[in-house]
Amino acid sequence: MHTLQGIVFDYGGVISAPQDPTFFSVTQRLLGLDREAILAGWARYRSELDRGTRSPEELYRLIARDHGLSPTPETLAELARADYDSWAHGNLETLRWARELKAEGFKIGILTNMPPDYEPWFDRAAADFRALADAELISGQVHLVKPEPAIYAMMAERMALPPEALCFLDDTERNVVAARACGWQAIHFTTVAAAREALGKMTEAR
């Protein structure tokens, strides 16, 4: 049986701070759509953004269309920028913890659902974390998304570790459940303190 050797982090809400909620005041101003309407649209269409087969402008055009709206290209571009900006704030507490884990001998990875053109924002928020990581996998670059099993298999290959030697931290429960189904250990991330405690329990016998 393999002991835990690698810790893999999601980006949004884990490596990054939670999304800036003022983004939804932008959608209200530009489209007249509140948070619930945008979240419903994301549930329908956002996976294709993360897969790299749809632009953010197209995402918001489709959401607007569902509400009988036809925003201008300029409005769609403003929505896309506001969306990307709202996620581009690093979580320094997560970074400090990852550095501790690295010093303890764990390999560090990043596995995230992220469109390929988010790269400048990703680097702005997480350049130090990326420098720390032994491997990363961005969904939009490989046209796979969590919670599809293939993306976990690909990440295990990049980490050069078997699934049972990996632990995944994600703030979305279905991605955690999927990781476990693929043989990983996994933690539903809420706070660094809670994740640290959960990981400590996993590694007591390490």
Secondary structure in CASP SS format (residue, H / E / C, confidence):
PFRMAT SS
TARGET T0000
AUTHOR 0000-0000-0000
METHOD secondary structure of the structure
MODEL  1
M C 1.00
H C 1.00
T C 1.00
L C 1.00
Q C 1.00
G E 1.00
I E 1.00
V E 1.00
F E 1.00
D C 1.00
Y H 1.00
G H 1.00
G H 1.00
V H 1.00
I H 1.00
S E 1.00
A C 1.00
P C 1.00
Q C 1.00
D C 1.00
P C 1.00
T C 1.00
F H 1.00
F H 1.00
S H 1.00
V H 1.00
T H 1.00
Q H 1.00
R H 1.00
L H 1.00
L H 1.00
G C 1.00
L C 1.00
D C 1.00
R H 1.00
E H 1.00
A H 1.00
I H 1.00
L H 1.00
A H 1.00
G H 1.00
W H 1.00
A H 1.00
R H 1.00
Y H 1.00
R H 1.00
S H 1.00
E H 1.00
L H 1.00
D H 1.00
R H 1.00
G C 1.00
T C 1.00
R C 1.00
S C 1.00
P H 1.00
E H 1.00
E H 1.00
L H 1.00
Y H 1.00
R H 1.00
L H 1.00
I H 1.00
A H 1.00
R H 1.00
D H 1.00
H C 1.00
G C 1.00
L C 1.00
S C 1.00
P C 1.00
T C 1.00
P H 1.00
E H 1.00
T H 1.00
L H 1.00
A H 1.00
E H 1.00
L H 1.00
A H 1.00
R H 1.00
A H 1.00
D H 1.00
Y H 1.00
D H 1.00
S H 1.00
W C 1.00
A C 1.00
H C 1.00
G E 1.00
N C 1.00
L H 1.00
E H 1.00
T H 1.00
L H 1.00
R H 1.00
W H 1.00
A H 1.00
R H 1.00
E H 1.00
L H 1.00
K H 1.00
A H 1.00
E C 1.00
G C 1.00
F C 1.00
K E 1.00
I E 1.00
G E 1.00
I E 1.00
L E 1.00
T E 1.00
N C 1.00
M C 1.00
P C 1.00
P H 1.00
D H 1.00
Y H 1.00
E H 1.00
P H 1.00
W H 1.00
F H 1.00
D H 1.00
R H 1.00
A H 1.00
A H 1.00
A H 1.00
D H 1.00
F H 1.00
R H 1.00
A H 1.00
L H 1.00
A C 1.00
D C 1.00
A E 1.00
E E 1.00
L E 1.00
I E 1.00
S H 1.00
G H 1.00
Q H 1.00
V H 1.00
H C 1.00
L C 1.00
V C 1.00
K C 1.00
P C 1.00
E C 1.00
P H 1.00
A H 1.00
I H 1.00
Y H 1.00
A H 1.00
M H 1.00
M H 1.00
A H 1.00
E H 1.00
R H 1.00
M H 1.00
A C 1.00
L C 1.00
P C 1.00
P H 1.00
E H 1.00
A H 1.00
L E 1.00
C E 1.00
F E 1.00
L E 1.00
D E 1.00
D C 1.00
T C 1.00
E H 1.00
R H 1.00
N H 1.00
V H 1.00
V H 1.00
A H 1.00
A H 1.00
R H 1.00
A H 1.00
C C 1.00
G C 1.00
W C 1.00
Q E 1.00
A E 1.00
I E 1.00
H E 1.00
F C 1.00
T C 1.00
T C 1.00
V H 1.00
A H 1.00
A H 1.00
A H 1.00
R H 1.00
E H 1.00
A H 1.00
L H 1.00
G H 1.00
K H 1.00
M H 1.00
T C 1.00
E C 1.00
A C 1.00
R C 1.00
END
